Amino acid sequence: MARRSHRLFARWYPKAAESIEDRGLGAQRARLLAGLSGRVLEVGCGHGANFTHYPEAVTDLVAVEPEEALRDLAAARAEELGRKAVVLEGQAEKLSFENDSFDAVVATLVLCSVEDQGRALAEIHRVLKPGGRLVLLEHVASANRNIRALEYLFDVVFWSHVFGGCHTSRDTGANLAAAGFDTSGLEPQRLPFLPYPLKVSPHLAGEARKPA
Ligand SMILES: C[S@@+](CC[C@H](N)C(=O)[O-])C[C@H]1O[C@@H](n2cnc3c(N)ncnc32)[C@H](O)[C@@H]1O
């Protein structure tokens, strides 16, 4: 599946993200990742902002990222942190890993941007071990139908094109359930430190489990 590259976004994102790490995003990342252990896959790792927060109990860290510039920064960050991580070119929609091969998958601010969310979730489900968890932090569509329609329009005419394929109108919670995940470990969140329009978007944070 050929993916449209977002090179400008890839150059802009690391600086923009770093500017809000200390305002709350870093703390969110640390809380989310604290309980992880074993073999972990991070999809869409960007410039590797999560790497500093993985606990020692994560013995095998593999990350996939489609944008070359971000992949290079992520590999450099892992080296800087002295963390053994394998950073690979890849897309969440077609993961080159065996079935049932990861204890956990991590996706932060990524499921909004994958081109085919249904396929990405099916792939993540496939590579997770039974009982494994998808740990995520994602902004999702408004529960209000009228606002959701506006979000959809906003995505189509503007937002997706300028913000690296991001969508504000995705019902990720429902799509996770449709993909076979137990979503009872996900909680609604507001992340007021994000820029508009994400500042006012509902978010989901926590873990979605593949049933054992
Ligand atoms: C908003 S950034 C988030 C980066 C990082 N996860 C973080 O928390 O800072 C979205 C990321 O998703 C990546 N991405 C976009 N489409 C993807 C796909 N199909 N599969 C995997 N990653 C993808 C982008 O290249 C980018 O790194």
The ligand as an ORCA input file, in Angstrom:
! r2SCAN-3c Opt
* xyz 0 1
  C       1.369     13.346     15.426
  S       2.710     12.286     15.020
  C       2.931     11.375     16.561
  C       4.336     10.837     16.712
  C       4.613     10.086     18.031
  N       3.824      8.893     18.132
  C       4.378     10.950     19.227
  O       3.660     10.549     20.137
  O       4.980     12.041     19.292
  C       1.948     11.056     13.967
  C       2.922      9.996     13.547
  O       2.254      8.934     12.855
  C       3.064      8.541     11.781
  N       2.238      7.827     10.787
  C       1.451      8.358      9.825
  N       0.887      7.388      9.100
  C       1.299      6.220      9.633
  C       1.061      4.842      9.325
  N       0.266      4.512      8.329
  N       1.659      3.911     10.084
  C       2.463      4.257     11.114
  N       2.732      5.523     11.444
  C       2.165      6.500     10.719
  C       3.641      9.852     11.289
  O       4.725      9.689     10.410
  C       4.018     10.505     12.605
  O       5.247     10.083     13.080
*
